Amino acid sequence: MMNKPMNTMKNQQGSVLLFCLVILFVLTVLAVSTMSTSLLDEKMAKNVQIRQSIFQATQTELHSQVDYYERFDYQWLYNAVDLWLKSPNPKAWLNAPVAVQPPLESAQSGMTKTVALTFTGEMVAPGSSFGKFTGYGYDLRSSTTLNNSNITSDQSQGMILIVPQE
């Protein structure tokens, strides 16, 4: 009776070992695939986080510039309107850069910020009595770039300076 179990073990000839090696290989491939997917997910999340911080820095700069103009009663904008009105060639002033305050919120390291204010022309002042007020349009643009990368956020905000007609 003892001879039968020994004969069956000899007849198997390593089939269990081969089956275990195939299962181990499949599990290894699955583990490596899962790890590479999680690394990719981590890189994508980091990229979204960086882009969001650049976007927020640019938004902060736009708001800081508008606050600066409000604090000083839009004097820079009035000066630009005076230059435009006194110019012999007013069309030359359209889309021309206006003096602008340097970036105010540049404390964040690793970022380069630029700000530009352009005069876009005279217009009817929205929401005002027709003929009593004139609107002067400006385009405020802010750009933030993360140093040593190609990640950039460009944003603009329109501003209208409403002046009573004389």
C-alpha positions in Angstrom: 0.0 0.0 0.0 2.9 2.3 0.6 4.1 2.0 -3.0 1.1 3.7 -4.6 1.6 7.2 -3.2 5.2 7.2 -4.2 4.4 6.2 -7.7 1.9 9.1 -8.1 4.5 11.6 -6.9 6.9 10.3 -9.5 4.2 10.6 -12.2 3.6 14.3 -11.4 7.1 15.3 -12.6 6.9 19.0 -11.3 3.5 20.1 -12.6 2.7 21.8 -9.3 5.9 23.7 -9.4 5.2 24.9 -13.0 1.7 25.9 -12.0 3.0 27.9 -9.0 5.6 29.7 -11.2 3.0 30.7 -13.7 0.7 32.1 -10.9 3.7 33.9 -9.4 4.6 35.5 -12.7 1.0 36.7 -13.3 0.9 38.2 -9.8 4.3 40.0 -10.4 3.1 41.5 -13.7 -0.1 42.7 -11.9 1.9 44.3 -9.1 4.3 46.1 -11.5 1.4 47.4 -13.5 -0.4 48.7 -10.4 2.8 50.4 -9.2 3.4 52.2 -12.5 -0.2 53.3 -12.7 0.0 54.8 -9.1 3.2 56.6 -10.0 1.5 58.1 -13.1 -1.4 59.2 -10.9 1.0 60.9 -8.5 2.7 62.8 -11.3 -0.6 64.0 -12.7 -1.8 65.1 -9.3 1.5 67.1 -8.7 1.1 68.7 -12.1 -2.5 69.8 -11.3 -1.3 71.2 -8.0 1.5 73.2 -9.7 -0.8 74.6 -12.4 -3.4 75.6 -9.8 -0.8 77.5 -7.7 0.4 79.3 -10.8 -3.2 80.2 -11.7 -3.8 81.5 -8.1 -0.6 83.6 -8.2 -1.7 85.2 -11.5 -5.2 85.9 -10.1 -3.7 87.4 -7.0 -1.5 89.7 -9.1 -4.5 90.9 -11.1 -6.5 91.7 -8.0 -3.5 93.5 -6.4 -3.1 95.7 -9.5 -6.8 96.6 -9.5 -6.6 97.4 -5.8 -3.5 99.5 -6.4 -5.3 101.6 -9.0 -8.4 102.0 -6.7 -6.2 103.1 -3.8 -4.6 105.9 -5.8 -7.8 107.0 -7.4 -6.9 105.7 -10.8 -4.4 108.5 -11.3 -2.3 106.5 -13.8 -5.4 105.8 -15.9 -6.4 109.5 -15.8 -2.8 110.4 -16.9 -3.1 108.0 -19.8 -6.5 109.5 -20.9 -5.0 113.0 -20.7 -2.1 111.9 -23.0 -4.6 110.3 -25.4 -6.8 113.3 -25.6 -3.9 115.8 -26.1 -2.2 113.6 -28.7 -2.2 114.8 -32.3 -2.6 111.2 -33.4 -5.0 109.5 -30.9 -5.1 106.2 -32.8 -1.4 105.7 -32.1 -2.4 105.3 -28.4 -4.8 102.4 -29.0 -3.4 99.2 -27.6 -0.3 101.1 -26.5 1.2 100.1 -23.1 0.5 102.4 -20.2 2.8 102.8 -17.3 2.1 100.0 -14.9 3.0 99.2 -11.3 5.6 96.4 -11.1 4.2 93.0 -9.9 3.0 93.5 -6.4 2.8 90.0 -5.2 6.2 88.7 -6.2 7.2 87.2 -2.9 6.6 83.6 -4.1 10.0 82.2 -5.1 10.5 80.3 -8.3 8.0 82.3 -10.2 8.4 85.1 -12.8 5.6 87.6 -13.1 4.8 90.2 -15.7 2.0 92.8 -15.8 0.9 94.9 -18.7 -1.8 97.6 -19.0 -3.0 98.7 -22.4 -5.4 101.4 -23.4 -8.1 100.1 -25.7 -10.0 103.3 -26.5 -13.0 105.5 -25.8 -16.4 103.9 -25.4 -19.9 104.6 -24.2 -19.8 104.2 -20.4 -22.0 101.2 -19.6 -24.9 101.9 -17.2 -24.5 105.7 -17.4 -26.6 108.5 -18.8 -25.8 108.7 -22.5 -23.8 111.8 -23.4 -23.0 112.7 -19.8 -20.1 110.3 -19.2 -17.4 108.8 -21.3 -15.7 105.4 -20.7 -12.1 104.7 -21.4 -11.2 101.1 -21.7 -8.1 99.3 -20.5 -6.9 95.7 -20.6 -4.9 94.6 -17.6 -2.9 91.4 -18.3 -0.9 89.3 -15.9 1.4 86.4 -16.7 3.1 84.1 -14.2 5.7 81.5 -15.3 7.2 78.8 -13.1 11.0 79.1 -13.4 12.8 76.2 -15.2 9.5 74.9 -16.7 7.0 75.7 -19.4 4.1 76.1 -17.0 2.5 79.5 -17.5 -0.8 81.2 -16.6 -1.9 84.2 -18.7 -5.0 86.1 -17.6 -6.5 89.5 -18.4 -9.1 91.7 -16.9 -10.9 94.6 -18.6 -11.3 97.9 -16.8 -13.3 101.0 -17.7 -12.6 104.4 -16.3 -15.8 106.4 -16.4 -15.2 110.2 -16.6 -17.9 112.9 -16.7 -17.9 114.9 -19.9 -17.1 118.6 -19.6 
